[in-house]
Amino acid sequence: MPCHAHPGTKALALCSAGSDATIEATPFSLEGQSTGGASAKCPAGKRAVGGGVIQRSWPDNRVLASAPLDASWTMANTIDGDVATQWYAAIRNLPAHRVDFKVFALCSADSRATIEATQSSAEGGSTGHAFAKCPPTKRALGGGIIESGRLGYLRVLASGPLDATGVAANTEDGDVAEQWYGAVENRNPERVAVKVLAICEPV
């Protein structure tokens, strides 16, 4: 079944014929007009190679963060070379009613993927973005973006893999993902830290 995207957007899937990755799913709920998040944690002996978050009803919500984290559970301590053990997502639920969500991690026992992280920032009332690039001997399996600050005033604008060109328009079917791009809108008056993370597997 073909994927559908809004005009001017591009949806990208990373496909593997030999991956042993399986899903870990963590449900959570948010009351109307509230903010929160949850993590899907991989079992012992497995590491996260991808993930994401989905809402059960028609989306009227704001994704604030969706990214891998190491065993520290913190953005600040998740750095280059770490093993991703979980997937974290945060949401601002805009409707007045309660909404159910699920955060997913793709967990693999065979993978030797590790994290590459790029620190950036977004000034108050502006956008921030960054690229997390895999080393030359690795390719990206997944990735995401996470920010510090008051979650209700942040919004993820983009999060996805790119080929060596670093340009969405040039990233096509069959290309090797060499980096992860993320962008965030900061509606806080103060500057916030932004971290883009790529999960990079040796080739």
LUMVOTI-123807 format. One record per residue: residue number from 0; residue in one letter; x, y, z of N, C-alpha, C in turn. Coordinates in steps of 0.02 Angstrom, whole numbers, padded with zeros to 5 digits. Example, Ala and Ser with C-alpha at 12.3 -4.5 7.8 and 13.67 -1.06 7.14 Angstrom:
BEGIN
0, A, 00660, -00284, 00390, 00615, -00225, 00390, 00660, -00165, 00390
1, S, 00642, -00112, 00354, 00684, -00053, 00357, 00645, 00002, 00394
END
This chain:
BEGIN
0, M, 00043, -00059, 00000, 00000, 00000, 00000, 00045, 00062, 00000
1, P, 00035, 00108, -00045, 00079, 00166, -00049, 00069, 00213, 00010
2, C, 00124, 00247, 00028, 00119, 00298, 00080, 00091, 00362, 00050
3, H, 00058, 00403, 00091, 00031, 00467, 00069, 00060, 00522, 00111
4, A, 00081, 00576, 00080, 00109, 00634, 00115, 00078, 00697, 00088
5, H, 00081, 00749, 00129, 00056, 00814, 00105, 00101, 00840, 00050
6, P, 00075, 00880, 00004, 00116, 00908, -00049, 00176, 00946, -00020
7, G, 00233, 00937, -00050, 00293, 00971, -00026, 00328, 00936, 00031
8, T, 00303, 00879, 00052, 00336, 00841, 00105, 00363, 00776, 00076
9, K, 00408, 00745, 00114, 00435, 00680, 00092, 00437, 00634, 00152
10, A, 00408, 00574, 00145, 00411, 00523, 00197, 00464, 00472, 00177
11, L, 00506, 00453, 00224, 00562, 00409, 00210, 00560, 00349, 00257
12, A, 00570, 00289, 00229, 00574, 00227, 00268, 00643, 00197, 00259
13, L, 00672, 00171, 00313, 00736, 00135, 00310, 00720, 00061, 00310
14, C, 00740, 00025, 00258, 00718, -00044, 00247, 00778, -00091, 00250
15, S, 00769, -00148, 00286, 00822, -00197, 00293, 00795, -00267, 00281
16, A, 00831, -00307, 00243, 00809, -00375, 00230, 00829, -00423, 00286
17, G, 00880, -00404, 00325, 00907, -00452, 00373, 00902, -00432, 00445
18, S, 00867, -00379, 00462, 00865, -00357, 00532, 00824, -00404, 00576
19, D, 00846, -00413, 00638, 00809, -00453, 00686, 00767, -00409, 00733
20, A, 00762, -00345, 00718, 00729, -00298, 00763, 00655, -00313, 00771
21, T, 00632, -00308, 00833, 00561, -00315, 00850, 00540, -00255, 00890
22, I, 00475, -00246, 00896, 00446, -00186, 00927, 00437, -00195, 01002
23, E, 00454, -00143, 01039, 00431, -00134, 01109, 00386, -00073, 01109
24, A, 00327, -00080, 01139, 00276, -00027, 01138, 00255, -00009, 01209
25, T, 00253, 00055, 01223, 00231, 00080, 01288, 00173, 00128, 01278
26, P, 00112, 00110, 01301, 00056, 00156, 01295, 00058, 00209, 01351
27, F, 00033, 00268, 01335, 00023, 00319, 01386, -00033, 00365, 01364
28, S, -00062, 00400, 01411, -00119, 00444, 01398, -00104, 00514, 01425
29, L, -00133, 00564, 01391, -00127, 00633, 01414, -00196, 00663, 01419
30, E, -00208, 00697, 01474, -00271, 00733, 01481, -00272, 00792, 01432
31, G, -00331, 00820, 01422, -00338, 00875, 01375, -00295, 00934, 01392
32, Q, -00264, 00962, 01341, -00222, 01022, 01347, -00167, 01014, 01399
33, S, -00135, 00955, 01397, -00079, 00941, 01442, -00019, 00916, 01403
34, T, 00037, 00910, 01438, 00100, 00890, 01407, 00130, 00833, 01447
35, G, 00159, 00785, 01412, 00193, 00729, 01445, 00227, 00684, 01395
36, G, 00257, 00631, 01420, 00292, 00586, 01376, 00305, 00519, 01409
37, A, 00337, 00474, 01373, 00352, 00408, 01397, 00409, 00378, 01356
38, S, 00438, 00324, 01381, 00491, 00289, 01346, 00472, 00216, 01335
39, A, 00492, 00190, 01278, 00488, 00118, 01264, 00558, 00091, 01272
40, K, 00567, 00046, 01321, 00633, 00022, 01339, 00646, -00047, 01308
41, C, 00704, -00056, 01279, 00722, -00121, 01251, 00741, -00170, 01306
42, P, 00726, -00234, 01296, 00746, -00285, 01345, 00822, -00288, 01352
43, A, 00845, -00316, 01407, 00916, -00325, 01418, 00946, -00365, 01360
44, G, 01004, -00343, 01337, 01038, -00377, 01282, 01018, -00352, 01214
45, K, 00972, -00305, 01211, 00952, -00276, 01147, 00964, -00200, 01149
46, R, 00971, -00171, 01089, 00980, -00099, 01084, 00930, -00071, 01034
47, A, 00911, -00008, 01044, 00863, 00024, 01000, 00896, 00045, 00935
48, V, 00864, 00028, 00879, 00888, 00049, 00813, 00839, 00095, 00778
49, G, 00783, 00110, 00810, 00733, 00155, 00782, 00676, 00162, 00831
50, G, 00627, 00203, 00813, 00569, 00212, 00856, 00525, 00269, 00832
51, G, 00474, 00283, 00871, 00428, 00337, 00854, 00369, 00339, 00901
52, V, 00321, 00382, 00886, 00262, 00391, 00928, 00201, 00400, 00884
53, I, 00144, 00372, 00905, 00082, 00374, 00868, 00025, 00387, 00916
54, Q, -00025, 00426, 00894, -00086, 00437, 00933, -00143, 00396, 00903
55, R, -00190, 00375, 00946, -00243, 00331, 00924, -00299, 00368, 00888
56, S, -00311, 00431, 00906, -00364, 00470, 00873, -00333, 00514, 00819
57, W, -00377, 00547, 00780, -00352, 00592, 00728, -00307, 00645, 00758
58, P, -00248, 00655, 00730, -00198, 00697, 00763, -00218, 00771, 00767
59, D, -00221, 00795, 00829, -00225, 00867, 00842, -00178, 00880, 00899
60, N, -00116, 00857, 00890, -00067, 00859, 00942, -00001, 00884, 00915
61, R, 00044, 00901, 00959, 00109, 00928, 00940, 00164, 00881, 00966
62, V, 00203, 00853, 00920, 00259, 00812, 00941, 00315, 00859, 00963
63, L, 00337, 00849, 01025, 00388, 00892, 01055, 00457, 00861, 01053
64, A, 00459, 00795, 01055, 00523, 00759, 01053, 00510, 00687, 01033
65, S, 00555, 00658, 00995, 00554, 00587, 00977, 00625, 00567, 00961
66, A, 00656, 00528, 01006, 00728, 00517, 00999, 00751, 00458, 01041
67, P, 00808, 00428, 01021, 00839, 00376, 01062, 00876, 00406, 01121
68, L, 00879, 00369, 01175, 00918, 00388, 01234, 00959, 00328, 01257
69, D, 01014, 00342, 01291, 01054, 00288, 01320, 01025, 00269, 01388
70, A, 01061, 00228, 01426, 01036, 00203, 01490, 01029, 00257, 01543
71, S, 01057, 00316, 01531, 01051, 00371, 01579, 00982, 00402, 01579
72, W, 00944, 00391, 01525, 00877, 00420, 01516, 00879, 00496, 01506
73, T, 00936, 00526, 01494, 00940, 00599, 01490, 00970, 00621, 01423
74, M, 00947, 00678, 01400, 00973, 00708, 01339, 01046, 00727, 01348
75, A, 01062, 00759, 01404, 01130, 00785, 01415, 01182, 00730, 01415
76, N, 01165, 00672, 01442, 01214, 00618, 01449, 01215, 00569, 01391
77, T, 01170, 00576, 01343, 01170, 00534, 01283, 01216, 00565, 01231
78, I, 01273, 00532, 01219, 01326, 00562, 01178, 01352, 00512, 01126
79, D, 01399, 00536, 01085, 01430, 00494, 01033, 01456, 00429, 01064
80, G, 01441, 00373, 01029, 01467, 00309, 01049, 01424, 00271, 01098
81, D, 01372, 00303, 01126, 01328, 00269, 01173, 01283, 00219, 01137
82, V, 01260, 00169, 01173, 01211, 00122, 01149, 01141, 00149, 01166
83, A, 01097, 00151, 01116, 01028, 00172, 01128, 00989, 00114, 01160
84, T, 00963, 00125, 01219, 00927, 00071, 01254, 00852, 00082, 01255
85, Q, 00828, 00139, 01229, 00757, 00155, 01232, 00741, 00210, 01182
86, W, 00675, 00221, 01174, 00652, 00276, 01132, 00606, 00319, 01174
87, Y, 00619, 00384, 01173, 00580, 00432, 01213, 00539, 00477, 01167
88, A, 00477, 00490, 01187, 00435, 00537, 01150, 00397, 00581, 01198
89, A, 00388, 00644, 01179, 00348, 00691, 01218, 00297, 00724, 01172
90, I, 00237, 00737, 01199, 00181, 00763, 01161, 00147, 00819, 01199
91, R, 00123, 00869, 01162, 00076, 00918, 01188, 00008, 00900, 01160
92, N, -00039, 00880, 01203, -00107, 00861, 01182, -00150, 00924, 01178
93, L, -00166, 00946, 01119, -00201, 01009, 01109, -00276, 01007, 01122
94, P, -00311, 00951, 01106, -00383, 00950, 01118, -00401, 00954, 01193
95, A, -00464, 00967, 01206, -00487, 00971, 01276, -00500, 00902, 01306
96, H, -00497, 00849, 01265, -00511, 00782, 01290, -00447, 00741, 01297
97, R, -00452, 00687, 01335, -00396, 00641, 01345, -00382, 00603, 01280
98, V, -00318, 00591, 01266, -00297, 00556, 01206, -00246, 00502, 01225
99, D, -00252, 00444, 01194, -00206, 00388, 01205, -00150, 00389, 01152
100, F, -00090, 00373, 01174, -00031, 00371, 01130, 00007, 00306, 01141
101, K, 00052, 00291, 01095, 00100, 00237, 01104, 00168, 00261, 01079
102, V, 00219, 00248, 01119, 00288, 00259, 01097, 00319, 00191, 01083
103, F, 00355, 00187, 01027, 00383, 00124, 01004, 00459, 00127, 01000
104, A, 00491, 00072, 01017, 00562, 00062, 01003, 00571, 00000, 00961
105, L, 00615, 00004, 00911, 00635, -00055, 00873, 00699, -00081, 00904
106, C, 00697, -00143, 00931, 00751, -00169, 00972, 00784, -00230, 00939
107, S, 00850, -00229, 00937, 00888, -00281, 00904, 00942, -00309, 00949
108, A, 00949, -00375, 00949, 01003, -00409, 00985, 01066, -00414, 00942
109, D, 01057, -00416, 00876, 01114, -00424, 00830, 01150, -00360, 00814
110, S, 01115, -00304, 00818, 01144, -00240, 00797, 01202, -00219, 00841
111, R, 01250, -00184, 00810, 01305, -00153, 00846, 01303, -00077, 00837
112, A, 01244, -00052, 00824, 01236, 00019, 00812, 01249, 00060, 00875
113, T, 01277, 00118, 00866, 01287, 00166, 00920, 01263, 00235, 00898
114, I, 01260, 00279, 00946, 01232, 00346, 00935, 01286, 00395, 00913
115, E, 01267, 00438, 00865, 01305, 00499, 00850, 01259, 00557, 00867
116, A, 01283, 00604, 00907, 01241, 00659, 00931, 01271, 00727, 00914
117, T, 01230, 00772, 00891, 01251, 00840, 00875, 01211, 00890, 00916
118, Q, 01247, 00928, 00956, 01215, 00979, 00999, 01205, 01043, 00959
119, S, 01147, 01074, 00967, 01133, 01138, 00936, 01089, 01178, 00984
120, S, 01056, 01230, 00959, 01013, 01271, 01002, 00962, 01308, 00959
121, A, 00911, 01332, 00991, 00861, 01374, 00958, 00848, 01434, 01003
122, E, 00858, 01493, 00976, 00844, 01554, 01014, 00769, 01560, 01026
123, G, 00750, 01599, 01075, 00680, 01610, 01090, 00643, 01638, 01030
124, G, 00585, 01608, 01014, 00545, 01631, 00958, 00574, 01616, 00890
125, S, 00618, 01566, 00886, 00649, 01550, 00822, 00651, 01474, 00813
126, T, 00682, 01453, 00758, 00691, 01382, 00745, 00764, 01363, 00751
127, G, 00777, 01300, 00766, 00845, 01274, 00768, 00847, 01207, 00733
128, H, 00905, 01190, 00705, 00911, 01127, 00670, 00983, 01104, 00672
129, A, 00993, 01039, 00657, 01060, 01011, 00657, 01059, 00945, 00618
130, F, 01120, 00923, 00599, 01131, 00859, 00566, 01175, 00816, 00611
131, A, 01155, 00755, 00623, 01198, 00707, 00657, 01224, 00659, 00604
132, K, 01289, 00661, 00591, 01319, 00623, 00536, 01353, 00560, 00561
133, C, 01340, 00505, 00527, 01374, 00442, 00543, 01446, 00443, 00518
134, P, 01491, 00408, 00553, 01560, 00402, 00527, 01560, 00369, 00458
135, P, 01615, 00376, 00420, 01618, 00349, 00352, 01605, 00274, 00347
136, T, 01619, 00236, 00400, 01610, 00163, 00398, 01542, 00141, 00423
137, K, 01496, 00188, 00434, 01431, 00170, 00461, 01375, 00202, 00420
138, R, 01314, 00176, 00428, 01255, 00205, 00398, 01201, 00214, 00452
139, A, 01155, 00261, 00440, 01103, 00276, 00489, 01046, 00225, 00484
140, L, 01026, 00198, 00542, 00968, 00154, 00545, 00907, 00191, 00571
141, G, 00918, 00242, 00610, 00863, 00281, 00639, 00891, 00344, 00670
142, G, 00848, 00382, 00703, 00870, 00443, 00735, 00812, 00485, 00758
143, G, 00828, 00541, 00788, 00775, 00584, 00814, 00802, 00650, 00840
144, I, 00758, 00687, 00873, 00776, 00753, 00899, 00743, 00762, 00967
145, I, 00780, 00793, 01012, 00755, 00805, 01080, 00781, 00874, 01102
146, E, 00743, 00907, 01145, 00760, 00975, 01166, 00753, 00981, 01241
147, S, 00787, 01029, 01269, 00777, 01047, 01339, 00728, 01105, 01342
148, G, 00704, 01121, 01401, 00660, 01178, 01408, 00589, 01158, 01422
149, R, 00545, 01207, 01423, 00474, 01195, 01438, 00441, 01162, 01378
150, L, 00422, 01099, 01386, 00400, 01059, 01329, 00341, 01089, 01293
151, G, 00295, 01120, 01328, 00235, 01144, 01295, 00247, 01198, 01243
152, Y, 00307, 01226, 01242, 00321, 01281, 01197, 00372, 01262, 01143
153, L, 00377, 01197, 01131, 00422, 01171, 01079, 00382, 01130, 01030
154, R, 00409, 01123, 00969, 00376, 01081, 00919, 00427, 01056, 00869
155, V, 00425, 00989, 00857, 00469, 00960, 00806, 00442, 00977, 00737
156, L, 00485, 01006, 00696, 00466, 01024, 00627, 00488, 00973, 00576
157, A, 00544, 00938, 00590, 00571, 00889, 00544, 00615, 00840, 00581
158, S, 00613, 00778, 00560, 00657, 00726, 00587, 00660, 00669, 00537
159, G, 00719, 00659, 00507, 00722, 00607, 00456, 00792, 00594, 00431
160, P, 00802, 00537, 00397, 00867, 00519, 00369, 00880, 00556, 00304
161, L, 00944, 00568, 00290, 00965, 00598, 00227, 01025, 00560, 00200
162, D, 01034, 00562, 00134, 01093, 00532, 00104, 01153, 00578, 00110
163, A, 01205, 00564, 00073, 01267, 00602, 00080, 01259, 00675, 00060
164, T, 01209, 00692, 00019, 01199, 00761, -00002, 01174, 00805, 00055
165, G, 01140, 00775, 00104, 01111, 00814, 00159, 01050, 00855, 00138
166, V, 01020, 00837, 00082, 00963, 00875, 00055, 00905, 00828, 00044
167, A, 00846, 00845, 00071, 00788, 00801, 00064, 00769, 00790, -00008
168, A, 00772, 00843, -00050, 00753, 00837, -00120, 00797, 00788, -00157
169, N, 00859, 00778, -00135, 00906, 00734, -00169, 00908, 00664, -00139
170, T, 00873, 00652, -00084, 00873, 00587, -00051, 00817, 00545, -00080
171, E, 00835, 00491, -00115, 00788, 00453, -00154, 00789, 00379, -00135
172, D, 00742, 00341, -00163, 00740, 00269, -00154, 00808, 00237, -00168
173, G, 00830, 00193, -00125, 00892, 00157, -00135, 00954, 00191, -00109
174, D, 00950, 00255, -00089, 01008, 00290, -00061, 01026, 00261, 00008
175, V, 01089, 00267, 00026, 01112, 00249, 00093, 01103, 00309, 00139
176, A, 01071, 00298, 00196, 01063, 00352, 00246, 01128, 00362, 00283
177, E, 01157, 00421, 00277, 01221, 00435, 00308, 01216, 00484, 00365
178, Q, 01157, 00512, 00376, 01149, 00561, 00429, 01075, 00568, 00447
179, W, 01063, 00603, 00503, 00995, 00617, 00525, 00987, 00692, 00533
180, Y, 00932, 00718, 00506, 00918, 00790, 00511, 00859, 00802, 00557
181, G, 00864, 00853, 00598, 00808, 00871, 00641, 00802, 00947, 00646
182, A, 00740, 00970, 00652, 00726, 01042, 00661, 00671, 01050, 00712
183, V, 00675, 01104, 00751, 00626, 01117, 00804, 00608, 01191, 00806
184, E, 00545, 01204, 00821, 00522, 01273, 00833, 00520, 01285, 00907
185, N, 00551, 01340, 00929, 00553, 01358, 01000, 00508, 01418, 01012
186, R, 00453, 01406, 01046, 00407, 01461, 01063, 00419, 01488, 01133
187, N, 00470, 01463, 01166, 00491, 01491, 01230, 00524, 01559, 01218
188, P, 00521, 01604, 01267, 00558, 01666, 01260, 00633, 01657, 01267
189, E, 00654, 01602, 01300, 00725, 01591, 01312, 00753, 01540, 01262
190, R, 00818, 01541, 01256, 00854, 01494, 01214, 00850, 01424, 01244
191, V, 00843, 01373, 01201, 00843, 01304, 01225, 00895, 01263, 01187
192, A, 00920, 01212, 01221, 00967, 01166, 01189, 00930, 01114, 01147
193, V, 00959, 01096, 01091, 00931, 01047, 01045, 00984, 00994, 01031
194, K, 00963, 00931, 01030, 01011, 00878, 01012, 00979, 00834, 00960
195, V, 01014, 00826, 00903, 00994, 00779, 00851, 01037, 00717, 00857
196, L, 01004, 00658, 00854, 01039, 00595, 00864, 01028, 00549, 00806
197, A, 01082, 00518, 00782, 01078, 00465, 00732, 01100, 00400, 00763
198, I, 01066, 00346, 00745, 01087, 00278, 00765, 01125, 00249, 00705
199, C, 01190, 00238, 00715, 01234, 00221, 00659, 01261, 00149, 00666
200, E, 01252, 00110, 00612, 01271, 00040, 00612, 01332, 00030, 00567
201, P, 01382, -00010, 00589, 01439, -00024, 00544, 01416, -00060, 00481
202, V, 01447, -00043, 00425, 01430, -00075, 00361, 01481, -00128, 00344
END
